[in-house]
Amino acid sequence: MLFKKRLDIQDFAIVLVAAHESFFSEQALVRLSDQLTLVIDPARMPLAKLEWTIFGIYAVVKGIEGNIEDATLRYCASIAFLARMRPQVESESSLTNQEQDAVSLTNKRMEEYNSAWHEFPDSRAVQTLGEAMSQRVLSVTMRDNLLTIPFGQLAVSAMIDTAKFVKDVLSTVKLRL
């Protein structure tokens, strides 16, 4: 494509929020669980949804980091996206018994996921990240339920699809501040 349409960072953030909703909505969580015949206790669903939303935020931010070379644009796109997601995370957090505020919890989880991702330089990173995310969303350990392993793999697959979506959008537009 010779000429790319210019897209404001705030408009890009709106596109990213829509992508997050597509890949990491409550319906997507339920579909994924149903696909594996996992049952999330209805009493735990608000916390599972919050954790799933936060993993989705991590996925979008990783998509931004991996596809925007300019450090200023990358930073601004991440901040704009996170600002638009904050009300959703705060709303979902208010439905749980979390002692941490929503922003602190999001930051903590993103650090945990980054640590899991970078623990191994090879394909084990996918498994490690999937396990860390599954434990948060499903509130079980790997020993408790072997279906959490494919759940984690499918969730990381959604993360990779999110990064591809970000790349596809960026191939058609030129971001501007």
C-alpha positions as CSV (number, residue, x, y, z in Angstrom):
1,M,0.0,0.0,0.0
2,L,1.6,3.2,-1.2
3,F,-0.4,5.7,1.0
4,K,-1.6,4.8,4.4
5,K,-4.6,6.5,6.1
6,R,-3.5,8.5,9.1
7,L,-5.0,7.4,12.4
8,D,-5.0,9.4,15.6
9,I,-3.6,7.5,18.6
10,Q,-7.0,7.9,20.4
11,D,-8.8,6.4,17.5
12,F,-6.3,3.6,17.4
13,A,-7.0,3.0,21.1
14,I,-10.7,2.7,20.3
15,V,-9.9,0.0,17.7
16,L,-7.8,-1.8,20.3
17,V,-10.6,-1.8,22.9
18,A,-12.9,-3.3,20.3
19,A,-10.3,-6.0,19.5
20,H,-9.9,-6.7,23.2
21,E,-13.7,-7.1,23.5
22,S,-13.7,-9.5,20.6
23,F,-10.9,-11.7,21.9
24,F,-11.3,-11.3,25.7
25,S,-15.0,-10.8,26.4
26,E,-17.0,-12.8,29.0
27,Q,-18.6,-14.6,26.0
28,A,-15.1,-15.5,24.7
29,L,-14.2,-16.8,28.2
30,V,-17.3,-18.9,28.4
31,R,-16.8,-20.2,24.8
32,L,-13.3,-21.2,25.6
33,S,-14.4,-22.9,28.9
34,D,-17.2,-24.7,27.1
35,Q,-14.9,-25.9,24.4
36,L,-12.9,-27.7,27.0
37,T,-15.8,-28.7,29.2
38,L,-14.5,-26.6,32.0
39,V,-17.1,-25.2,34.4
40,I,-16.4,-21.8,36.0
41,D,-18.4,-21.6,39.3
42,P,-20.9,-18.7,38.8
43,A,-19.9,-17.3,42.2
44,R,-16.3,-17.1,40.8
45,M,-17.2,-15.7,37.4
46,P,-16.7,-12.0,38.4
47,L,-13.1,-12.7,39.4
48,A,-12.5,-15.0,36.5
49,K,-13.8,-12.3,34.1
50,L,-11.6,-9.7,35.8
51,E,-8.5,-11.9,35.4
52,W,-9.5,-12.7,31.8
53,T,-9.9,-9.0,31.0
54,I,-6.4,-8.2,32.5
55,F,-4.8,-11.0,30.5
56,G,-6.5,-9.5,27.4
57,I,-5.0,-6.1,28.3
58,Y,-1.6,-7.8,28.6
59,A,-2.2,-9.4,25.1
60,V,-3.0,-6.0,23.5
61,V,-0.1,-4.2,25.1
62,K,2.2,-7.0,23.9
63,G,0.7,-6.5,20.4
64,I,1.5,-2.8,20.6
65,E,5.0,-3.4,21.9
66,G,5.8,-6.0,19.2
67,N,4.4,-4.0,16.3
68,I,5.2,-0.3,16.8
69,E,8.8,0.5,16.4
70,D,8.7,4.2,17.3
71,A,9.1,4.3,21.1
72,T,7.0,7.5,21.5
73,L,4.1,6.1,19.5
74,R,4.4,2.8,21.2
75,Y,4.2,4.5,24.6
76,C,1.3,6.8,23.7
77,A,-0.7,3.9,22.1
78,S,-0.2,1.8,25.2
79,I,-1.2,4.7,27.5
80,A,-4.3,5.6,25.4
81,F,-5.4,2.0,25.3
82,L,-4.9,1.5,29.1
83,A,-6.8,4.7,29.8
84,R,-9.7,3.5,27.8
85,M,-9.7,0.1,29.6
86,R,-9.4,1.5,33.1
87,P,-13.2,2.0,33.6
88,Q,-13.9,-1.5,32.6
89,V,-11.3,-3.0,34.9
90,E,-12.5,-0.8,37.8
91,S,-16.1,-1.8,37.1
92,E,-15.2,-5.5,37.0
93,S,-12.9,-5.2,40.1
94,S,-15.8,-3.6,42.1
95,L,-17.7,-6.9,41.6
96,T,-15.0,-8.9,43.3
97,N,-13.5,-9.0,46.7
98,Q,-10.1,-7.8,45.5
99,E,-8.1,-5.9,48.1
100,Q,-5.9,-4.2,45.5
101,D,-7.2,-1.4,43.4
102,A,-7.8,-2.2,39.8
103,V,-4.8,-0.4,38.4
104,S,-2.4,-2.0,40.9
105,L,-3.8,-5.4,40.2
106,T,-3.5,-4.9,36.5
107,N,0.1,-3.8,36.8
108,K,0.9,-6.7,39.1
109,R,-0.6,-9.2,36.7
110,M,1.2,-7.7,33.7
111,E,4.5,-8.1,35.6
112,E,3.6,-11.7,36.4
113,Y,2.8,-12.4,32.8
114,N,5.9,-10.7,31.5
115,S,8.0,-12.7,34.0
116,A,6.3,-16.0,32.8
117,W,6.8,-15.0,29.2
118,H,10.5,-14.2,29.6
119,E,11.4,-17.1,31.9
120,F,12.1,-19.3,28.9
121,P,13.6,-18.2,25.6
122,D,11.8,-20.9,23.6
123,S,8.4,-22.5,23.1
124,R,8.2,-23.2,26.9
125,A,7.4,-19.5,27.3
126,V,3.9,-20.2,25.8
127,Q,3.3,-23.0,28.2
128,T,4.6,-21.0,31.2
129,L,2.5,-18.0,30.3
130,G,-0.6,-20.2,29.7
131,E,-0.2,-21.9,33.0
132,A,0.2,-18.6,34.9
133,M,-2.9,-17.1,33.2
134,S,-4.9,-20.3,33.7
135,Q,-4.2,-20.3,37.4
136,R,-5.4,-16.7,37.7
137,V,-8.5,-17.1,35.6
138,L,-9.6,-20.5,36.8
139,S,-8.2,-20.3,40.4
140,V,-6.8,-23.8,40.2
141,T,-3.3,-25.2,40.1
142,M,-2.2,-27.4,37.3
143,R,-2.4,-30.4,39.6
144,D,-6.0,-29.7,40.2
145,N,-7.2,-29.9,36.7
146,L,-5.3,-31.0,33.6
147,L,-7.7,-29.1,31.3
148,T,-6.1,-25.9,32.5
149,I,-3.1,-26.7,30.2
150,P,-5.1,-26.6,26.9
151,F,-7.1,-23.6,28.4
152,G,-3.8,-21.8,28.8
153,Q,-2.7,-22.8,25.3
154,L,-5.9,-21.5,23.7
155,A,-5.7,-18.3,25.7
156,V,-2.1,-17.7,24.5
157,S,-3.3,-18.4,21.0
158,A,-5.9,-15.6,21.5
159,M,-3.0,-13.4,22.6
160,I,-1.1,-14.2,19.4
161,D,-4.2,-13.6,17.3
162,T,-4.5,-10.2,19.0
163,A,-0.9,-9.3,18.1
164,K,-1.6,-10.3,14.5
165,F,-4.7,-8.1,14.5
166,V,-2.6,-5.1,15.8
167,K,-0.1,-5.8,13.1
168,D,-2.8,-6.0,10.4
169,V,-4.3,-2.7,11.5
170,L,-0.9,-1.0,11.6
171,S,-0.2,-2.3,8.0
172,T,-3.1,-0.1,6.7
173,V,-2.6,3.1,8.8
174,K,0.0,5.6,9.9
175,L,-0.3,6.5,13.5
176,R,-0.1,10.1,14.6
177,L,-0.1,11.8,17.9
